[in-house]
Amino acid sequence: MDLDNNYIKNIWSLASSIKERFPGSKIGVSSIAVGHDADLTDRISAVNKQLQELCVKNGFDFINNSNVDNTCLNGSQLHLNAKGLPSWQRTSLSFYEETTQT
């Protein structure tokens, strides 16, 4: 899908630009949280898989947000709710802590 490919291309362009400008930086690419829509779930899973593969191939870290599910999203299923924010923070904090220890 063109939209999915454009998303991947734009995320990748941003990550690569940061790495080029700051060569000593550690880059983490965050997965997309999956909601409840079956059609979108398949697409999101495919995009996340492609992002993860690109991370492995290029030495970036992939931040897996699989702990953020539809119970962590608000009524619009687009934003984190009171349960989702701490779930996302734990994942992000883990990446940060690993980054600062190396």
N, CA, C and O atoms as a printed pandas DataFrame, in Angstrom:
     atom_number atom_name residue_name chain_id  residue_number  x_coord  y_coord  z_coord
0              1         N          MET        A               1    0.845   -1.175    0.000
1              2        CA          MET        A               1    0.000    0.000    0.000
2              3         C          MET        A               1    0.889    1.237    0.000
3              4         O          MET        A               1    1.863    1.323    0.747
4              5         N          ASP        A               2    0.536    2.178   -0.842
5              6        CA          ASP        A               2    1.349    3.378   -0.984
6              7         C          ASP        A               2    1.466    4.160    0.318
7              8         O          ASP        A               2    2.547    4.646    0.650
8              9         N          LEU        A               3    0.372    4.287    1.059
9             10        CA          LEU        A               3    0.397    5.031    2.317
10            11         C          LEU        A               3    1.346    4.367    3.317
11            12         O          LEU        A               3    2.114    5.048    3.997
12            13         N          ASP        A               4    1.290    3.055    3.401
13            14        CA          ASP        A               4    2.167    2.326    4.314
14            15         C          ASP        A               4    3.632    2.502    3.909
15            16         O          ASP        A               4    4.493    2.750    4.754
16            17         N          ASN        A               5    3.903    2.372    2.621
17            18        CA          ASN        A               5    5.271    2.527    2.134
18            19         C          ASN        A               5    5.784    3.944    2.352
19            20         O          ASN        A               5    6.951    4.138    2.690
20            21         N          ASN        A               6    4.919    4.931    2.159
21            22        CA          ASN        A               6    5.312    6.315    2.407
22            23         C          ASN        A               6    5.631    6.531    3.877
23            24         O          ASN        A               6    6.589    7.229    4.211
24            25         N          TYR        A               7    4.831    5.936    4.760
25            26        CA          TYR        A               7    5.082    6.050    6.195
26            27         C          TYR        A               7    6.455    5.468    6.537
27            28         O          TYR        A               7    7.256    6.105    7.221
28            29         N          ILE        A               8    6.712    4.268    6.059
29            30        CA          ILE        A               8    7.995    3.617    6.321
30            31         C          ILE        A               8    9.140    4.456    5.760
31            32         O          ILE        A               8   10.156    4.656    6.426
32            33         N          LYS        A               9    8.972    4.938    4.548
33            34        CA          LYS        A               9   10.009    5.754    3.911
34            35         C          LYS        A               9   10.271    7.024    4.720
35            36         O          LYS        A               9   11.427    7.399    4.917
36            37         N          ASN        A              10    9.221    7.686    5.189
37            38        CA          ASN        A              10    9.398    8.923    5.947
38            39         C          ASN        A              10   10.046    8.681    7.311
39            40         O          ASN        A              10   10.919    9.443    7.727
40            41         N          ILE        A              11    9.624    7.632    8.001
41            42        CA          ILE        A              11   10.240    7.289    9.284
42            43         C          ILE        A              11   11.706    6.953    9.062
43            44         O          ILE        A              11   12.572    7.389    9.820
44            45         N          TRP        A              12   11.973    6.192    8.039
45            46        CA          TRP        A              12   13.342    5.790    7.767
46            47         C          TRP        A              12   14.208    6.973    7.376
47            48         O          TRP        A              12   15.369    7.050    7.776
48            49         N          SER        A              13   13.666    7.883    6.610
49            50        CA          SER        A              13   14.399    9.085    6.224
50            51         C          SER        A              13   14.760    9.920    7.454
51            52         O          SER        A              13   15.877   10.426    7.567
52            53         N          LEU        A              14   13.813   10.054    8.361
53            54        CA          LEU        A              14   14.061   10.812    9.587
54            55         C          LEU        A              14   15.143   10.144   10.435
55            56         O          LEU        A              14   16.078   10.810   10.879
56            57         N          ALA        A              15   15.027    8.845   10.660
57            58        CA          ALA        A              15   16.012    8.120   11.471
58            59         C          ALA        A              15   17.403    8.193   10.839
59            60         O          ALA        A              15   18.394    8.402   11.538
60            61         N          SER        A              16   17.472    8.022    9.539
61            62        CA          SER        A              16   18.762    8.066    8.841
62            63         C          SER        A              16   19.379    9.463    8.892
63            64         O          SER        A              16   20.591    9.604    9.050
64            65         N          SER        A              17   18.551   10.481    8.759
65            66        CA          SER        A              17   19.041   11.864    8.827
66            67         C          SER        A              17   19.610   12.178   10.205
67            68         O          SER        A              17   20.646   12.833   10.318
68            69         N          ILE        A              18   18.942   11.716   11.238
69            70        CA          ILE        A              18   19.435   11.944   12.600
70            71         C          ILE        A              18   20.766   11.233   12.796
71            72         O          ILE        A              18   21.705   11.804   13.349
72            73         N          LYS        A              19   20.846    9.996   12.345
73            74        CA          LYS        A              19   22.084    9.215   12.491
74            75         C          LYS        A              19   23.226    9.863   11.716
75            76         O          LYS        A              19   24.367    9.871   12.179
76            77         N          GLU        A              20   22.925   10.399   10.552
77            78        CA          GLU        A              20   23.951   11.059    9.741
78            79         C          GLU        A              20   24.445   12.329   10.424
79            80         O          GLU        A              20   25.643   12.610   10.437
80            81         N          ARG        A              21   23.530   13.083   10.981
81            82        CA          ARG        A              21   23.897   14.347   11.633
82            83         C          ARG        A              21   24.575   14.106   12.979
83            84         O          ARG        A              21   25.466   14.859   13.372
84            85         N          PHE        A              22   24.154   13.056   13.685
85            86        CA          PHE        A              22   24.707   12.727   14.993
86            87         C          PHE        A              22   25.180   11.264   14.973
87            88         O          PHE        A              22   24.492   10.386   15.493
88            89         N          PRO        A              23   26.337   11.006   14.381
89            90        CA          PRO        A              23   26.788    9.631   14.161
90            91         C          PRO        A              23   26.930    8.795   15.427
91            92         O          PRO        A              23   26.807    7.572   15.362
92            93         N          GLY        A              24   27.179    9.404   16.556
93            94        CA          GLY        A              24   27.329    8.656   17.795
94            95         C          GLY        A              24   26.022    8.370   18.510
95            96         O          GLY        A              24   26.013    7.771   19.585
96            97         N          SER        A              25   24.932    8.793   17.920
97            98        CA          SER        A              25   23.628    8.623   18.584
98            99         C          SER        A              25   23.113    7.200   18.431
99           100         O          SER        A              25   23.487    6.475   17.508
100          101         N          LYS        A              26   22.254    6.825   19.350
101          102        CA          LYS        A              26   21.578    5.526   19.274
102          103         C          LYS        A              26   20.131    5.814   18.901
103          104         O          LYS        A              26   19.439    6.540   19.616
104          105         N          ILE        A              27   19.678    5.267   17.817
105          106        CA          ILE        A              27   18.350    5.548   17.282
106          107         C          ILE        A              27   17.402    4.407   17.617
107          108         O          ILE        A              27   17.722    3.235   17.422
108          109         N          GLY        A              28   16.241    4.766   18.120
109          110        CA          GLY        A              28   15.181    3.795   18.359
110          111         C          GLY        A              28   13.974    4.141   17.514
111          112         O          GLY        A              28   13.500    5.276   17.537
112          113         N          VAL        A              29   13.483    3.185   16.780
113          114        CA          VAL        A              29   12.279    3.354   15.958
114          115         C          VAL        A              29   11.143    2.630   16.664
115          116         O          VAL        A              29   11.206    1.422   16.894
116          117         N          SER        A              30   10.122    3.372   16.999
117          118        CA          SER        A              30    9.008    2.846   17.779
118          119         C          SER        A              30    7.954    2.203   16.887
119          120         O          SER        A              30    7.584    2.743   15.844
120          121         N          SER        A              31    7.487    1.051   17.316
121          122        CA          SER        A              31    6.410    0.389   16.566
122          123         C          SER        A              31    5.109    1.164   16.725
123          124         O          SER        A              31    4.965    1.991   17.625
124          125         N          ILE        A              32    4.183    0.883   15.846
125          126        CA          ILE        A              32    2.849    1.477   15.913
126          127         C          ILE        A              32    2.001    0.596   16.811
127          128         O          ILE        A              32    1.985   -0.626   16.665
128          129         N          ALA        A              33    1.294    1.227   17.742
129          130        CA          ALA        A              33    0.389    0.474   18.610
130          131         C          ALA        A              33   -0.788   -0.050   17.784
131          132         O          ALA        A              33   -1.284    0.627   16.883
132          133         N          VAL        A              34   -1.216   -1.250   18.107
133          134        CA          VAL        A              34   -2.300   -1.904   17.374
134          135         C          VAL        A              34   -3.617   -1.697   18.109
135          136         O          VAL        A              34   -3.709   -1.938   19.312
136          137         N          GLY        A              35   -4.628   -1.253   17.383
137          138        CA          GLY        A              35   -5.955   -1.074   17.963
138          139         C          GLY        A              35   -6.816   -2.299   17.766
139          140         O          GLY        A              35   -6.319   -3.425   17.786
140          141         N          HIS        A              36   -8.104   -2.086   17.577
141          142        CA          HIS        A              36   -9.036   -3.216   17.500
142          143         C          HIS        A              36   -9.540   -3.509   16.100
143          144         O          HIS        A              36  -10.189   -4.535   15.894
144          145         N          ASP        A              37   -9.268   -2.655   15.139
145          146        CA          ASP        A              37   -9.768   -2.832   13.778
146          147         C          ASP        A              37   -8.943   -3.905   13.064
147          148         O          ASP        A              37   -7.741   -3.734   12.861
148          149         N          ALA        A              38   -9.585   -5.003   12.685
149          150        CA          ALA        A              38   -8.878   -6.143   12.088
150          151         C          ALA        A              38   -8.138   -5.755   10.812
151          152         O          ALA        A              38   -7.016   -6.211   10.592
152          153         N          ASP        A              39   -8.746   -4.922    9.970
153          154        CA          ASP        A              39   -8.080   -4.506    8.740
154          155         C          ASP        A              39   -6.814   -3.719    9.045
155          156         O          ASP        A              39   -5.767   -3.950    8.441
156          157         N          LEU        A              40   -6.917   -2.800    9.975
157          158        CA          LEU        A              40   -5.742   -2.011   10.338
158          159         C          LEU        A              40   -4.720   -2.835   11.101
159          160         O          LEU        A              40   -3.518   -2.606   10.967
160          161         N          THR        A              41   -5.172   -3.775   11.884
161          162        CA          THR        A              41   -4.241   -4.610   12.648
162          163         C          THR        A              41   -3.285   -5.333   11.707
163          164         O          THR        A              41   -2.082   -5.383   11.963
164          165         N          ASP        A              42   -3.800   -5.884   10.641
165          166        CA          ASP        A              42   -2.946   -6.579    9.671
166          167         C          ASP        A              42   -1.956   -5.615    9.021
167          168         O          ASP        A              42   -0.777   -5.936    8.866
168          169         N          ARG        A              43   -2.437   -4.446    8.646
169          170        CA          ARG        A              43   -1.566   -3.451    8.014
170          171         C          ARG        A              43   -0.501   -2.958    8.992
171          172         O          ARG        A              43    0.673   -2.846    8.641
172          173         N          ILE        A              44   -0.924   -2.666   10.222
173          174        CA          ILE        A              44    0.017   -2.181   11.231
174          175         C          ILE        A              44    1.065   -3.244   11.525
175          176         O          ILE        A              44    2.250   -2.935   11.645
176          177         N          SER        A              45    0.637   -4.480   11.640
177          178        CA          SER        A              45    1.587   -5.568   11.888
178          179         C          SER        A              45    2.596   -5.680   10.751
179          180         O          SER        A              45    3.781   -5.907   10.994
180          181         N          ALA        A              46    2.140   -5.523    9.524
181          182        CA          ALA        A              46    3.040   -5.594    8.369
182          183         C          ALA        A              46    4.033   -4.428    8.374
183          184         O          ALA        A              46    5.217   -4.617    8.093
184          185         N          VAL        A              47    3.553   -3.232    8.690
185          186        CA          VAL        A              47    4.446   -2.070    8.756
186          187         C          VAL        A              47    5.456   -2.262    9.882
187          188         O          VAL        A              47    6.647   -2.011    9.697
188          189         N          ASN        A              48    4.989   -2.704   11.044
189          190        CA          ASN        A              48    5.897   -2.923   12.164
190          191         C          ASN        A              48    6.973   -3.954   11.815
191          192         O          ASN        A              48    8.137   -3.799   12.184
192          193         N          LYS        A              49    6.574   -4.995   11.109
193          194        CA          LYS        A              49    7.539   -6.028   10.704
194          195         C          LYS        A              49    8.598   -5.434    9.778
195          196         O          LYS        A              49    9.787   -5.717    9.927
196          197         N          GLN        A              50    8.170   -4.618    8.833
197          198        CA          GLN        A              50    9.117   -3.991    7.915
198          199         C          GLN        A              50   10.049   -3.038    8.651
199          200         O          GLN        A              50   11.247   -2.998    8.373
200          201         N          LEU        A              51    9.498   -2.269    9.594
201          202        CA          LEU        A              51   10.333   -1.357   10.375
202          203         C          LEU        A              51   11.358   -2.139   11.194
203          204         O          LEU        A              51   12.524   -1.752   11.276
204          205         N          GLN        A              52   10.920   -3.230   11.793
205          206        CA          GLN        A              52   11.831   -4.041   12.596
206          207         C          GLN        A              52   12.947   -4.618   11.727
207          208         O          GLN        A              52   14.109   -4.622   12.135
208          209         N          GLU        A              53   12.612   -5.096   10.554
209          210        CA          GLU        A              53   13.622   -5.646    9.640
210          211         C          GLU        A              53   14.632   -4.584    9.223
211          212         O          GLU        A              53   15.830   -4.854    9.147
212          213         N          LEU        A              54   14.143   -3.377    8.953
213          214        CA          LEU        A              54   15.044   -2.288    8.588
214          215         C          LEU        A              54   15.957   -1.917    9.753
215          216         O          LEU        A              54   17.129   -1.603    9.548
216          217         N          CYS        A              55   15.426   -1.951   10.966
217          218        CA          CYS        A              55   16.235   -1.658   12.147
218          219         C          CYS        A              55   17.365   -2.663   12.296
219          220         O          CYS        A              55   18.516   -2.289   12.521
220          221         N          VAL        A              56   17.031   -3.939   12.169
221          222        CA          VAL        A              56   18.045   -4.990   12.293
222          223         C          VAL        A              56   19.107   -4.808   11.213
223          224         O          VAL        A              56   20.304   -4.895   11.488
224          225         N          LYS        A              57   18.672   -4.562   10.011
225          226        CA          LYS        A              57   19.581   -4.432    8.873
226          227         C          LYS        A              57   20.517   -3.227    9.006
227          228         O          LYS        A              57   21.657   -3.269    8.543
228          229         N          ASN        A              58   20.032   -2.157    9.639
229          230        CA          ASN        A              58   20.798   -0.906    9.672
230          231         C          ASN        A              58   21.325   -0.522   11.059
231          232         O          ASN        A              58   21.864    0.571   11.234
232          233         N          GLY        A              59   21.174   -1.402   12.031
233          234        CA          GLY        A              59   21.743   -1.151   13.345
234          235         C          GLY        A              59   20.972   -0.182   14.217
235          236         O          GLY        A              59   21.536    0.403   15.142
236          237         N          PHE        A              60   19.704   -0.005   13.937
237          238        CA          PHE        A              60   18.859    0.821   14.800
238          239         C          PHE        A              60   18.111   -0.095   15.756
239          240         O          PHE        A              60   17.952   -1.287   15.495
240          241         N          ASP        A              61   17.659    0.467   16.852
241          242        CA          ASP        A              61   16.865   -0.316   17.797
242          243         C          ASP        A              61   15.394   -0.215   17.427
243          244         O          ASP        A              61   14.913    0.845   17.028
244          245         N          PHE        A              62   14.692   -1.320   17.562
245          246        CA          PHE        A              62   13.244   -1.358   17.335
246          247         C          PHE        A              62   12.579   -1.399   18.699
247          248         O          PHE        A              62   12.830   -2.305   19.495
248          249         N          ILE        A              63   11.738   -0.425   18.963
249          250        CA          ILE        A              63   11.028   -0.344   20.238
250          251         C          ILE        A              63    9.654   -0.970   20.048
251          252         O          ILE        A              63    8.771   -0.391   19.415
252          253         N          ASN        A              64    9.493   -2.150   20.601
253          254        CA          ASN        A              64    8.263   -2.918   20.427
254          255         C          ASN        A              64    7.209   -2.472   21.442
255          256         O          ASN        A              64    7.376   -2.657   22.648
256          257         N          ASN        A              65    6.144   -1.893   20.947
257          258        CA          ASN        A              65    5.048   -1.418   21.792
258          259         C          ASN        A              65    3.874   -2.387   21.814
259          260         O          ASN        A              65    2.723   -1.966   21.924
260          261         N          SER        A              66    4.160   -3.677   21.711
261          262        CA          SER        A              66    3.066   -4.654   21.682
262          263         C          SER        A              66    2.301   -4.694   23.010
263          264         O          SER        A              66    1.193   -5.226   23.070
264          265         N          ASN        A              67    2.886   -4.137   24.066
265          266        CA          ASN        A              67    2.176   -4.054   25.346
266          267         C          ASN        A              67    1.072   -3.005   25.315
267          268         O          ASN        A              67    0.236   -2.963   26.217
268          269         N          VAL        A              68    1.058   -2.163   24.296
269          270        CA          VAL        A              68    0.008   -1.153   24.128
270          271         C          VAL        A              68   -1.023   -1.728   23.167
271          272         O          VAL        A              68   -0.814   -1.745   21.954
272          273         N          ASP        A              69   -2.138   -2.197   23.720
273          274        CA          ASP        A              69   -3.193   -2.783   22.889
274          275         C          ASP        A              69   -4.423   -1.879   22.917
275          276         O          ASP        A              69   -4.363   -0.753   23.412
276          277         N          ASN        A              70   -5.525   -2.372   22.388
277          278        CA          ASN        A              70   -6.725   -1.533   22.282
278          279         C          ASN        A              70   -7.281   -1.111   23.640
279          280         O          ASN        A              70   -8.014   -0.125   23.718
280          281         N          THR        A              71   -6.952   -1.828   24.702
281          282        CA          THR        A              71   -7.406   -1.409   26.031
282          283         C          THR        A              71   -6.615   -0.208   26.539
283          284         O          THR        A              71   -6.979    0.408   27.540
284          285         N          CYS        A              72   -5.539    0.116   25.845
285          286        CA          CYS        A              72   -4.692    1.250   26.229
286          287         C          CYS        A              72   -5.005    2.509   25.422
287          288         O          CYS        A              72   -4.367    3.546   25.609
288          289         N          LEU        A              73   -5.984    2.416   24.530
289          290        CA          LEU        A              73   -6.332    3.541   23.668
290          291         C          LEU        A              73   -7.655    4.159   24.100
291          292         O          LEU        A              73   -8.524    3.489   24.658
292          293         N          ASN        A              74   -7.784    5.460   23.827
293          294        CA          ASN        A              74   -9.025    6.139   24.202
294          295         C          ASN        A              74  -10.157    5.763   23.242
295          296         O          ASN        A              74   -9.983    4.916   22.365
296          297         N          GLY        A              75  -11.297    6.391   23.414
297          298        CA          GLY        A              75  -12.482    6.063   22.613
298          299         C          GLY        A              75  -12.278    6.192   21.119
299          300         O          GLY        A              75  -12.885    5.450   20.346
300          301         N          SER        A              76  -11.432    7.125   20.696
301          302        CA          SER        A              76  -11.184    7.300   19.263
302          303         C          SER        A              76  -10.213    6.252   18.723
303          304         O          SER        A              76  -10.034    6.140   17.511
304          305         N          GLN        A              77   -9.583    5.479   19.621
305          306        CA          GLN        A              77   -8.594    4.462   19.264
306          307         C          GLN        A              77   -7.349    5.056   18.609
307          308         O          GLN        A              77   -6.592    4.347   17.946
308          309         N          LEU        A              78   -7.139    6.369   18.799
309          310        CA          LEU        A              78   -5.974    7.028   18.218
310          311         C          LEU        A              78   -4.955    7.481   19.255
311          312         O          LEU        A              78   -3.774    7.636   18.943
312          313         N          HIS        A              79   -5.404    7.691   20.473
313          314        CA          HIS        A              79   -4.537    8.251   21.500
314          315         C          HIS        A              79   -4.531    7.358   22.735
315          316         O          HIS        A              79   -5.477    6.612   22.991
316          317         N          LEU        A              80   -3.459    7.452   23.482
317          318        CA          LEU        A              80   -3.340    6.653   24.696
318          319         C          LEU        A              80   -4.288    7.146   25.779
319          320         O          LEU        A              80   -4.532    8.346   25.908
320          321         N          ASN        A              81   -4.815    6.214   26.550
321          322        CA          ASN        A              81   -5.661    6.562   27.689
322          323         C          ASN        A              81   -4.833    6.467   28.972
323          324         O          ASN        A              81   -3.608    6.357   28.919
324          325         N          ALA        A              82   -5.505    6.510   30.119
325          326        CA          ALA        A              82   -4.807    6.486   31.410
326          327         C          ALA        A              82   -4.036    5.187   31.625
327          328         O          ALA        A              82   -3.027    5.185   32.330
328          329         N          LYS        A              83   -4.482    4.101   31.041
329          330        CA          LYS        A              83   -3.744    2.830   31.128
330          331         C          LYS        A              83   -2.605    2.793   30.113
331          332         O          LYS        A              83   -1.534    2.253   30.393
332          333         N          GLY        A              84   -2.835    3.357   28.953
333          334        CA          GLY        A              84   -1.871    3.266   27.862
334          335         C          GLY        A              84   -0.611    4.082   28.052
335          336         O          GLY        A              84    0.477    3.649   27.671
336          337         N          LEU        A              85   -0.746    5.252   28.634
337          338        CA          LEU        A              85    0.425    6.106   28.803
338          339         C          LEU        A              85    1.498    5.441   29.656
339          340         O          LEU        A              85    2.661    5.437   29.252
340          341         N          PRO        A              86    1.162    4.876   30.823
341          342        CA          PRO        A              86    2.205    4.188   31.600
342          343         C          PRO        A              86    2.794    2.973   30.872
343          344         O          PRO        A              86    3.980    2.682   31.025
344          345         N          SER        A              87    1.982    2.267   30.087
345          346        CA          SER        A              87    2.496    1.124   29.320
346          347         C          SER        A              87    3.531    1.584   28.311
347          348         O          SER        A              87    4.601    0.988   28.188
348          349         N          TRP        A              88    3.211    2.634   27.600
349          350        CA          TRP        A              88    4.135    3.191   26.615
350          351         C          TRP        A              88    5.378    3.755   27.297
351          352         O          TRP        A              88    6.488    3.601   26.787
352          353         N          GLN        A              89    5.201    4.401   28.436
353          354        CA          GLN        A              89    6.334    4.974   29.162
354          355         C          GLN        A              89    7.312    3.883   29.617
355          356         O          GLN        A              89    8.526    4.078   29.549
356          357         N          ARG        A              90    6.798    2.744   30.076
357          358        CA          ARG        A              90    7.673    1.654   30.503
358          359         C          ARG        A              90    8.560    1.182   29.346
359          360         O          ARG        A              90    9.761    0.967   29.516
360          361         N          THR        A              91    7.960    1.029   28.194
361          362        CA          THR        A              91    8.722    0.589   27.026
362          363         C          THR        A              91    9.764    1.636   26.637
363          364         O          THR        A              91   10.918    1.303   26.365
364          365         N          SER        A              92    9.354    2.886   26.614
365          366        CA          SER        A              92   10.276    3.966   26.244
366          367         C          SER        A              92   11.385    4.114   27.276
367          368         O          SER        A              92   12.541    4.330   26.914
368          369         N          LEU        A              93   11.050    4.001   28.543
369          370        CA          LEU        A              93   12.038    4.114   29.602
370          371         C          LEU        A              93   13.062    2.978   29.517
371          372         O          LEU        A              93   14.250    3.197   29.753
372          373         N          SER        A              94   12.613    1.784   29.185
373          374        CA          SER        A              94   13.535    0.659   29.019
374          375         C          SER        A              94   14.559    0.954   27.932
375          376         O          SER        A              94   15.750    0.695   28.106
376          377         N          PHE        A              95   14.091    1.500   26.807
377          378        CA          PHE        A              95   15.015    1.858   25.723
378          379         C          PHE        A              95   15.988    2.929   26.200
379          380         O          PHE        A              95   17.189    2.835   25.945
380          381         N          TYR        A              96   15.480    3.941   26.889
381          382        CA          TYR        A              96   16.332    5.017   27.381
382          383         C          TYR        A              96   17.387    4.483   28.340
383          384         O          TYR        A              96   18.560    4.847   28.246
384          385         N          GLU        A              97   16.974    3.627   29.255
385          386        CA          GLU        A              97   17.911    3.082   30.231
386          387         C          GLU        A              97   18.992    2.233   29.567
387          388         O          GLU        A              97   20.158    2.298   29.958
388          389         N          GLU        A              98   18.619    1.448   28.577
389          390        CA          GLU        A              98   19.602    0.647   27.839
390          391         C          GLU        A              98   20.572    1.557   27.091
391          392         O          GLU        A              98   21.766    1.270   27.006
392          393         N          THR        A              99   20.050    2.652   26.551
393          394        CA          THR        A              99   20.869    3.594   25.787
394          395         C          THR        A              99   21.887    4.275   26.676
395          396         O          THR        A              99   23.035    4.455   26.271
396          397         N          THR        A             100   21.494    4.656   27.870
397          398        CA          THR        A             100   22.399    5.399   28.743
398          399         C          THR        A             100   23.417    4.500   29.434
399          400         O          THR        A             100   24.403    4.999   29.977
400          401         N          GLN        A             101   23.200    3.185   29.425
401          402        CA          GLN        A             101   24.123    2.252   30.066
402          403         C          GLN        A             101   25.231    1.804   29.128
403          404         O          GLN        A             101   26.225    1.230   29.573
404          405         N          THR        A             102   25.072    2.059   27.839
405          406        CA          THR        A             102   26.090    1.618   26.883
406          407         C          THR        A             102   27.015    2.729   26.487
407          408         O          THR        A             102   27.927    2.518   25.688
